[in-house]
Amino acid sequence: MNEIQHKAERKAFEIVLKKIVRKGKNESASQMAESILKIMKGILGDSWKESSYAVFQEIADNPDSKWARYVDRLISEADPDIITTFLTNAAYEGGFRGYKTTEEMAEKYDCNVPWLILMDPTSACNLHCIGCWAAEYGYKQNLSFEVMDRTISEAKELGTHAVLFTGGEPLVRKKDIIRLCEKHPDVAFHAFTNGTLIDKQFCEDLLRVKNFMVSVSVEGFEESTDSRRGQGTYAKVIKAMDLMHSYRIPYGLSICYTANNYKDVTSDEFLDMVIEKGCYFAWYFHYMPVGMNSGPELLLNPEQRMYVLNRIREIRGMEGGKEIFAIDFQNDGEFVTGCVAGGKRYLHINAAGDVEPCVFIHYSSANINEKSFMECLQQPLFKAYRKNMPFNDNYLRPCPMLENPQFIREMVNSTGAKSTDLEAPESVEHLTEKTEAYAEAWKPYAEKYWNEHYPSGHREDYD
């Protein structure tokens, strides 16, 4: 597709989506879902399985369902231009057109090409959280604006149109992030933030650029949040949520669940509170014992992990649960054919420029300050990921570090990748010593679930 055709198709998609969103104020969610289904099926055709349209079909068929109420809430409470722009970038540029392009580029260059880039603009942070090295601006490594801009430009040529900022605290660099949003209006930008730097000016900037949303990191309620992040942090986070809600800015949560907080952060009380404050989605991340000073003590035992798996699926179920879309980064490997790192669907660039396979896998042999984006994708460690994926046919055991530690040991050692941990180098042997027992304990639970749900052994047989 040439540039003129691309712009015309994008504009047509944006116009139709804008009409649907704005019309939604006077139209039921069921009618809107019918319209969205027509657009999606018209663009995607048979490239998506019928099951992929299930949520939209449920809303269309059942106007009283919880997801119909969810859409009604989104349309009535959130800014329509943010919804339209973000969905155009994430759905059309990234999900429809971009995904197809990344697959073509992966085949052409025989390497993984990601749908999403995680990028750390800085290692600095304005908080002093227990167990976190990015304290009181103690580390001041930064990706320059020019390097971030170049990386995004090169990635777009390969079909990547989604960028998620992590850190450190990414909003320490919020002026540069907003500049990137302005320069790349066709990219869906997102950030995981502690929320304490969100102010009125930032909210006004979000309304202006329209292609940037955030997820606020929380540990649960006030006691657990303040005990780790510092006295008064919880109050600041709540204030940030209320402020964004007053500006009609949709946002999400970023939650690391551990053996200590897993029930609090999945409780009805917690979810009802954040939904009332305008939260629409939540990323749940399994605790990882990464780093020289991180131990296995906070890892969940198998019963606790099964509780989280079942509870999050209950939360986002077609019926019951809560009106919030929850993503379980570890347990949802079942739906994305296992591990998505190493550039298969995403990669991580730290504040020093090291291009890592995953935000939790701190090893690399390529630096974006020194190499092009494609050269970084071609590094031996990423090639090893591509060769060995999936690391397990049971997608509830997706990770080469947490559930299959023998793989990360072999890949790091065979490719000569170096530790890129910003606090202190950690050998891959030291890392996997912390996960060996966990992997063995989780294996029978994952196998039992998998055999009960997929007797043939392959989830794809049941789609």
Helices and strands as residue ranges (DSSP letters): H 3-23, G 24-26, H 29-44, G 45-47, G 50-53, H 54-61, H 66-77, H 80-87, I 88-98, H 99-109, E 116-119, H 145-157, E 162-165, G 170-173, H 174-183, E 188-193, H 200-209, E 212-218, H 222-229, H 233-246, E 251-257, G 264-266, H 268-276, E 279-286, G 296-298, H 302-315, E 325-328, G 331-335, E 346-349, E 355-356, E 363-364, H 373-377, H 380-388, H 405-415, E 418-419, H 428-433, H 436-453, G 459-462
